[in-house]
Amino acid sequence: MDVHKELDTRGLNCPLPILKTKKMLAEMQSGEVLRVVSTDPGSMRDFQAFARQTGNELVEQISAGAEFVHVLKRR
């Protein structure tokens, strides 16, 4: 899958990763893919709730050590 943009939210805690993601998705076209890297363990459930509430598709979530990767497709 092609990733169109990437967002680094390492070191930021809730709600900043979600707020920055929301802002970046607003600048993207429908169908484009955003990859977000976070170090906030709560981001796993936060991004699931965010996708449900906004209608954006949560394509993938990966936990890699202390980092959490979230891949979203813009609605």
KENUGU-492215 format. One line per field, with one value per residue (C-alpha): x negated, y negated, z; chain; residue number from 0. Coordinates in steps of 0.02 Angstrom, whole numbers. Last residue first. Example, Ala and Ser with C-alpha at 12.3 -4.5 7.8 and 13.67 -1.06 7.14 Angstrom:
// KENUGU-492215
c1 = (-684 -615)
c2 = (53 225)
c3 = (357 390)
kette = (A A)
nr = (1 0)
***
This chain:
// KENUGU-492215
c1 = (622 434 348 258 101 54 -119 -158 -334 -410 -441 -352 -163 -79 91 164 298 390 518 577 760 725 791 741 568 539 594 468 336 360 357 181 129 137 -40 -104 -265 -184 -216 -76 -61 66 148 243 418 499 370 261 257 394 296 149 256 341 172 101 252 242 56 84 225 142 -46 -187 -362 -350 -214 -298 -175 -197 -110 -58 -86 -65 0)
c2 = (-452 -467 -299 -276 -182 -182 -135 -116 -132 -67 105 116 114 109 42 58 -8 -120 -189 -368 -379 -513 -431 -252 -306 -412 -271 -151 -289 -317 -130 -108 -286 -241 -170 -344 -324 -370 -345 -397 -335 -427 -354 -448 -389 -560 -698 -761 -928 -876 -716 -822 -918 -762 -676 -824 -821 -632 -634 -784 -711 -612 -612 -672 -598 -522 -606 -582 -600 -519 -562 -471 -292 -172 0)
c3 = (194 220 243 408 455 639 700 885 952 1114 1042 875 899 728 682 507 390 511 389 413 465 596 755 715 655 811 925 847 849 1035 1073 1003 1051 1235 1223 1173 1073 907 721 603 423 315 160 24 -21 -7 -27 115 208 331 363 425 550 617 636 733 849 872 913 1030 1136 1209 1231 1118 1124 950 847 677 534 364 202 42 99 -46 0)
kette = (A A A A A A A A A A A A A A A A A A A A A A A A A A A A A A A A A A A A A A A A A A A A A A A A A A A A A A A A A A A A A A A A A A A A A A A A A A A)
nr = (74 73 72 71 70 69 68 67 66 65 64 63 62 61 60 59 58 57 56 55 54 53 52 51 50 49 48 47 46 45 44 43 42 41 40 39 38 37 36 35 34 33 32 31 30 29 28 27 26 25 24 23 22 21 20 19 18 17 16 15 14 13 12 11 10 9 8 7 6 5 4 3 2 1 0)
***
